[in-house]
Amino acid sequence: MKKYESNELKDTRSGFGQGLYELGHSNPDVVALCADLTGSLKMDKFAKELPDRFVETGIAEANMIGLAAGLATSGKIPFAGTFAVFGAGRVYDQIRLTVAYSNKNVKIAASHSGLTVGEDGASHQMLEDIALMRALPNMTVINTCDYNQTRAATLAVAEYYGPVYLRFGRPKVPNFTPADQKFEIGKALVLTEGSDVTIFATGHLVWKAIKAAEALEEQDISAEVINIHTIKPLDEEAILESANKTRAVVTAEEHSIHGGLGDAIAQVLAHHLPTPMQYVAVRDTFGESGKADELLKKFGLETDNIIQAVHNVLKYKHR
C-alpha cells in the first residue's frame, strides 16, 4: 500500500489563515469578517495588510453573518470567521434565512471544531455542526484534514459561488497532503487502495485512518482509505465504487455519531448498495474539558478504535 509520511505538525486554522492572506492579495473582491477571534483564526495577517477589507464585528456573530450577506449581495466574497460552536450554533437562524435560503455567496470559516478544542470544554466542543449545516439547502460542507488541504480549500471556495461551511481545527496535526494538490469540491480522494474494507474518514481522523490501514496491512487486512473532505455534496460515485469492491465500510470523524459523515454515507448506501458498516464517532454525548489527545482517546477517536471497527465490520461481512 502507498505510504504517507509527515515531517511536520501544523494546525489547520493556520492553513485557513494563509489561504485567506493569499486571496486577499490575488482577489480584490475577497473581504474578511471576524467576531473578536482574529488571532485564533489566524486572520491577523489579512487584517493588518488589508484593513480596508477587514471588519472586526466584536462578539456579535449574528450581526457578522448579516453583514456578510449584505457584502455578498454587493458582489463581494465574504469570509466570516469564528469558532464552530458560534459559527454554526449561535447563528443558525441567520445562516438559514440570510445565507442559505437566498443562496448568498458567503463563506463561513469555522475553527476550533470537535473535541480537540480541548480545555475549553463541552460548551465549546462543537460536535453537531456538520449535521446542522448539511441539513441546509444550498449549503456546501467541507472538513479538511491538514494545513495544506485547508489552505487549498480556502482558495477553492473563493472560486465557488454559493454558501460554504469550511470546518477546521485548533491543534497541530500531521501535514501530509501535497502542497500543490488542487482542491476539488465534492471530489473524494483515494489515499490507499484496498480490497477487504473501506475506511471513509474526514478532518483530523484522516491521518489516523491512514495509520490504521498500515497496522491492518500487517494483519493481512487490505484497507482502502478515502478522504471525504467534502461532506456535502458527497462524492457518491467514489463511495459506491469503493463499497462495491470491499463490501464493508467504516467511517471516522471528529463529530457526533448523529448527522455527520457516517450518516451521510449510510444514506447513500441504504439507497443504492446496502453494506455492513461501523461508525467511529462521538457517541450520543457532550465532550468535556481536557487535553486534545486525552479526549480523543477517551471518546474513542483513535487509530486503535478504527482498527477495532474494521474487525467488527468484517464479522458482519463474512456471515
C-alpha positions in Angstrom: 0.0 0.0 0.0 1.1 3.6 -0.5 2.9 5.0 2.5 2.3 8.5 3.8 4.8 10.5 5.9 4.6 13.7 7.7 7.7 15.6 8.9 5.8 18.5 10.5 2.9 19.2 12.7 0.8 22.3 11.7 -2.7 23.5 12.7 -5.4 23.6 10.1 -6.5 27.1 11.2 -3.1 28.4 10.0 -3.8 26.8 6.7 -7.0 28.8 6.5 -5.2 32.0 7.6 -2.5 31.5 4.9 -5.1 30.8 2.2 -7.1 33.9 3.2 -4.0 36.0 3.1 -3.2 34.8 -0.4 -6.7 35.5 -1.6 -6.5 39.0 -0.1 -3.7 39.8 -2.5 -5.0 37.9 -5.5 -8.7 38.7 -5.5 -9.9 42.2 -4.7 -13.4 41.0 -4.1 -12.4 38.9 -1.1 -13.3 40.5 2.3 -13.0 39.1 5.8 -15.0 39.5 8.9 -14.3 38.1 12.4 -16.1 38.0 15.7 -13.3 39.0 18.1 -11.2 35.9 17.3 -8.8 37.3 14.7 -5.6 35.8 16.2 -7.3 32.4 17.0 -8.4 32.1 13.3 -5.1 33.3 12.0 -6.8 36.2 10.2 -4.4 38.7 11.6 -2.1 39.0 8.6 -5.1 39.7 6.3 -6.4 42.3 8.8 -3.0 44.0 9.2 -2.2 44.3 5.5 -5.7 44.9 4.1 -7.5 46.8 6.9 -10.0 48.4 4.4 -11.3 44.9 3.6 -11.5 43.6 7.1 -14.3 44.0 9.6 -14.0 43.3 13.3 -17.5 42.8 14.4 -16.7 42.1 18.0 -18.7 39.4 19.9 -21.7 39.8 17.6 -21.8 36.7 15.4 -25.4 37.2 14.2 -24.5 40.7 13.0 -21.4 39.3 11.3 -23.5 36.9 9.3 -25.9 39.7 8.3 -23.0 41.9 7.3 -21.5 39.1 5.2 -24.8 38.5 3.5 -25.0 42.2 2.6 -21.5 42.2 1.3 -22.2 39.2 -0.8 -25.3 41.0 -2.3 -23.0 43.8 -3.4 -20.7 41.4 -5.2 -18.0 40.8 -2.6 -16.8 37.4 -1.4 -17.0 37.5 2.4 -15.3 35.0 4.7 -16.9 35.2 8.1 -14.7 33.6 10.8 -15.4 32.4 14.3 -15.4 29.2 16.4 -17.6 26.4 15.0 -19.8 26.5 18.1 -20.7 30.1 17.3 -20.5 29.9 13.5 -23.0 27.0 13.3 -24.9 27.0 16.6 -25.3 30.6 17.8 -26.1 32.0 14.4 -28.1 29.1 12.8 -31.2 31.2 12.3 -29.2 33.9 10.5 -27.4 31.4 8.3 -30.6 29.6 7.4 -32.5 32.8 6.4 -30.0 35.3 5.2 -27.4 33.0 3.6 -28.8 29.5 2.7 -32.4 30.5 1.8 -31.3 33.2 -0.6 -28.2 31.2 -1.8 -25.8 34.1 -0.8 -22.1 33.7 -1.7 -20.9 33.7 2.0 -18.1 31.6 3.2 -18.4 30.6 6.9 -14.9 29.8 8.3 -15.4 27.7 11.4 -12.4 27.0 13.6 -11.9 25.1 16.9 -14.4 22.3 15.9 -14.8 19.0 17.6 -13.2 17.6 20.8 -9.8 19.0 20.0 -10.7 22.4 21.3 -9.5 20.7 24.4 -9.6 22.5 27.7 -12.3 24.9 26.6 -14.7 22.0 27.4 -18.1 20.8 26.3 -19.6 24.3 25.8 -17.1 25.0 23.0 -16.6 21.5 21.6 -19.0 21.6 18.7 -19.9 18.1 17.7 -23.2 18.8 15.9 -22.1 21.4 13.3 -21.8 19.1 10.3 -25.3 17.8 11.0 -26.7 21.3 11.2 -25.0 22.6 8.1 -25.6 19.6 5.8 -29.3 19.8 6.5 -29.5 23.3 5.0 -30.4 23.5 1.3 -27.7 25.2 -0.9 -25.0 24.8 1.8 -21.7 23.2 0.9 -19.9 21.5 3.8 -16.1 21.0 3.8 -14.0 19.5 6.6 -10.3 19.5 5.9 -7.6 17.1 7.2 -4.3 19.1 7.4 -2.7 22.5 6.8 -2.1 22.1 3.1 -5.6 20.9 2.4 -7.1 23.7 4.4 -5.1 26.3 2.5 -6.1 24.7 -0.8 -9.8 24.5 0.2 -9.8 28.2 1.2 -8.5 29.1 -2.2 -11.1 26.8 -3.9 -14.2 28.1 -2.1 -13.4 31.6 -3.2 -13.9 30.5 -6.8 -17.1 28.6 -6.0 -20.4 30.5 -6.0 -22.7 29.8 -3.1 -22.8 29.3 0.7 -19.9 27.3 2.1 -19.2 26.0 5.6 -15.5 25.4 5.9 -14.6 23.4 9.1 -11.1 23.2 10.6 -9.4 23.0 13.9 -7.2 24.2 16.7 -4.5 21.5 17.3 -1.3 20.9 15.3 -1.7 17.7 13.3 0.4 15.9 10.7 0.7 17.8 7.5 0.9 15.2 4.8 -1.1 16.2 1.7 0.9 17.6 -1.2 1.3 21.4 -1.0 0.4 21.7 -4.7 -2.6 19.4 -4.7 -5.6 21.1 -6.2 -8.7 21.0 -4.1 -11.8 19.9 -5.9 -15.1 20.5 -4.1 -17.1 17.3 -4.0 -14.3 15.0 -5.1 -13.2 12.3 -2.7 -9.5 11.4 -2.5 -8.5 7.7 -2.5 -5.4 7.7 -0.3 -4.7 3.9 -0.2 -6.3 1.2 -2.3 -7.6 -1.9 -0.6 -9.9 -4.9 -1.1 -11.2 -6.0 2.3 -12.7 -2.9 3.8 -13.2 0.8 3.1 -12.4 3.5 5.7 -14.1 6.8 4.9 -12.5 9.5 7.0 -12.8 13.2 7.3 -10.9 16.0 9.1 -8.4 15.1 11.8 -9.2 11.4 11.6 -7.9 11.0 8.1 -4.3 10.6 9.3 -5.5 8.2 12.0 -7.3 6.2 9.3 -4.0 6.0 7.3 -2.2 4.7 10.3 -5.0 2.2 10.9 -4.6 0.9 7.4 -0.9 0.5 7.8 -1.4 -1.6 11.0 -4.2 -3.6 9.4 -1.9 -4.5 6.5 0.4 -6.2 9.0 -2.7 -8.3 9.9 -3.2 -9.2 6.3 -6.3 -7.0 6.0 -6.3 -4.7 3.0 -8.0 -1.4 3.8 -8.9 1.3 1.3 -8.7 4.8 2.9 -10.7 7.6 1.3 -10.6 11.2 2.4 -14.1 12.7 2.3 -13.2 16.3 2.7 -16.5 17.5 1.2 -19.4 16.1 3.1 -21.9 18.0 1.1 -22.1 17.4 -1.9 -20.9 13.9 -1.3 -18.9 12.1 -4.0 -21.5 9.3 -4.3 -19.7 7.7 -7.2 -16.5 7.2 -5.3 -18.3 5.9 -2.3 -20.3 3.3 -4.2 -17.4 2.2 -6.3 -15.3 1.5 -3.2 -18.1 -0.1 -1.2 -19.0 -2.3 -4.1 -15.4 -3.5 -4.2 -14.8 -4.1 -0.5 -18.4 -4.8 0.7 -17.5 -3.4 4.2 -17.4 0.2 5.4 -16.0 2.1 8.4 -16.5 5.8 8.8 -14.3 8.0 11.0 -15.0 11.6 12.1 -14.5 14.0 15.0 -18.2 14.7 15.2 -21.3 13.3 16.8 -22.4 9.9 15.5 -25.7 11.6 14.6 -25.9 13.5 11.3 -22.3 13.6 10.3 -20.2 11.8 7.8 -21.3 8.4 8.9 -25.0 9.1 8.4 -24.3 10.8 5.1 -22.6 7.7 3.8 -25.1 5.4 5.3 -27.9 7.2 3.5 -26.1 6.7 0.1 -25.5 3.0 0.9 -29.1 2.4 2.1 -30.4 3.8 -1.2 -28.0 2.1 -3.6 -25.9 -0.6 -2.0 -26.7 -1.9 1.5 -23.4 -2.7 3.1 -22.1 -3.7 6.5 -21.0 -0.6 8.3 -19.4 0.7 11.5 -19.0 4.2 12.8 -16.1 5.8 14.7 -17.5 9.0 16.1 -18.5 10.6 19.4 -21.5 8.7 20.8 -24.6 10.5 21.9 -22.8 12.7 24.5 -21.2 16.0 25.0 -17.4 16.4 25.4 -15.6 17.6 28.5 -12.5 19.6 29.4 -9.1 18.0 28.9 -6.1 17.8 26.6 -7.0 17.1 23.0 -5.1 13.8 22.8 -6.7 12.6 26.0 -10.2 13.4 24.8 -9.7 11.7 21.5 -8.7 8.6 23.4 -11.5 8.7 26.0 -14.2 9.3 23.4 -12.9 6.5 21.0 -11.5 8.5 18.1 -8.0 6.9 17.9 -6.3 4.7 15.4 -7.0 1.6 17.6 -10.7 2.4 17.6 -10.7 2.4 13.8 -8.8 -0.9 13.7 -11.4 -2.4 16.1 -14.3 -1.1 14.0 -12.7 -2.8 10.9 -12.6 -6.1 12.8 -16.2 -5.6 13.9 -17.5 -4.9 10.4 -15.6 -7.8 8.9 -17.5 -10.2 11.2 -20.8 -9.0 9.6 -19.3 -9.2 6.1 -18.4 -12.8 6.4 -21.7 -14.0 7.9 
